[in-house]
């Protein structure tokens, strides 16, 4: 098996630890293998790949797409180090409104699977970071939504001792109590 799949504390959120083959030349790893992912409960057709680069202190999120364009994501950090955060926005989930955080980095090479129905964000801890992620639906500006990253109702511990660098859009996201629950899964 090329991967270890670890179910995290929220149903459907899975931390994937790939097997790394390294020697004095460098390393090799598989970052996705459909047959193993399907065997471990991730039976998703990915239709879009994204690549982002950010500098230290940048916080992106919390973003999600409203139903019926909600996105599942498969996320990895190919350069640098980040804290990656998922907030459960599934109306009937026992963890609705709760969050979890994992460190993704070029060193640990971990991959995070976040099912549809979650808001997603990350903060960059290294000088710069690059994220590669797959989604199961294409980006839809019409369904693009967000939640304020520092909303006290969610109370995410980002574990940062600096003021994050935010886009104007992310500064103006609604609070958790203000999102339209009719648009959620």
N, C-alpha and C positions, 0 to 999 in steps of 0.2 A: 504494500500500500504506500502511495506517495504522500498521503496526508493524514493528519490526526484531526478529527472533527470534535470540537468541544461545545456542547449545548450550554449557552450562558443562562443567566437567571431570568431572561425574558423569552417566552416561548417563540421559537423560530429564529432567534438570533444566535449565530454559530461562529465561533472563532476557529479558524482553519490554520493549522500549523503544517506547512509543507516540509517534506523531507529535503534536506540540503546535501548536495554532493560537492564537497570542496577539496581542493588540493592547492599546491603552490601556484597553479595557473589561475585560480579564481574559484568560481562555483557554478553549479547548474541546479536548477529546481524547476518543477512544473508549477505554474501558477493557476492552472485550471485544467481539469480532466473530467469531462461530462459524465462518464460512467461512474467514477468514484463520487462525484457530487450527487448524482441521482441516488446511488446506494445509501447516501447519508442524508437524504431528505431534501436536497436542493435540486428539484426537478423544474428548472426555469430555463426558458429560452431567452438568452440575452440578445438584445437588438441594437444596443448602442454602447460604445466605449468612449470614456472621457479621460482626459489627462489635465491635471491642474498643477501649477507651480505657485508657491507662495513663500514669502519671507518670514523670518522670525517675528512672532507676535501677531500674525494675521489670524483672525478667527472668522471662519466662514460658516454661516448657518444661523439658525437651524432651518433647514429647507425640507420641503416635501411637495409632492404633487397631489392635488385633490383627486378623489375618485371621479370618474372611472380611469384616470391616468396615473394612479398611485404606482410608485416605482419600488421594486426590490433592487438592492444594490450589492455588489461584490467589490469590496474596497481593499486596496493595498497601498502601502507607502514604499515607493521604489527608491526614494532618496530622502535622507533626513529622518525626522522623528516628530510624531504628532500624538495628541490625545484625540481619539475619535469617539464621538458621542452619538447615541441613538436614544430618541424619546418615543415611547409607545403612544401612538395616537389611534389605536384600534379601539373604538367605542366600547366594545363588549369584552375587552381583555381585562384580566385581573390585575394587570400592571399598567392600565391606562394612566397616562400622565407621569409615569416613572421613567427614569433614565438609567443608562449604563454607559461606562466609559472604558475603553481599552487603549493601550499604547500600541501603535503600529509604527514600525521603523524599518529602515533598510537593513539594520542588524538582525532583528528578529524575523523578518520576512513573513509575519503573520498576515492573514487575510480575514476580513470581517464580512460575513453575510448578514445583511439587514433585510428582512422581508418587507413587502409592501405594507404601508400603514404606519410607518415610523418617520419622524423628522430626523434629519441627520446634520451634524456639524462637526467641525474639527478646529483645533488650535495648533499652530506650528511652534514647536519647542526648539528646533535646531535653527541654524542660520538660514536655511531654506529647506523646503520639502516639496516633493513631487508625489502626487497621488494618481493612481490609475484605478478607474472603476468602471464596471459594467452595470448596465441597467436593463430591466426587462421591458420597459416601455420607453419610447423616445421622448425627449424633452418636449413639453407643451407649455408655451408661455401662458396660455389661457388657464392652465391648471396649476401654475407655479404659485406656491404658498410658502409661508414661513411662520416661525414663532420667535419671539424675542429671546436671545441667547441667555440673558441674565434675569429672566422672569422669576420672581421669588416663589410663585406657585409651583414651579418645577424645581427650582433651587439646585441647579447643577453646580457641583464643585469642580471647576475647571482646573484647579490646582495651579493657578498662575499668580504671580506676584507683580504683574504689570497690567497696564491698561491695554486691552487688545486693539488691534487695528481692524476696523470694520468698514464694509462698504456702506454707502448711504442707504441702500436698500435694507441691509441688516440692522442698521440703527433704528429703522422705522417699522420693524416687524411688529405685529400685534402680540399682546400677552396671550398666554395659554387660555385664559378665561374668555378672550375675545374671538377665538377662532370659530369658524362656522362648522359645528359638529355634523351638520347635514352632509358635508362634503367628505367626511371621514369614512374609512372602512368599518 
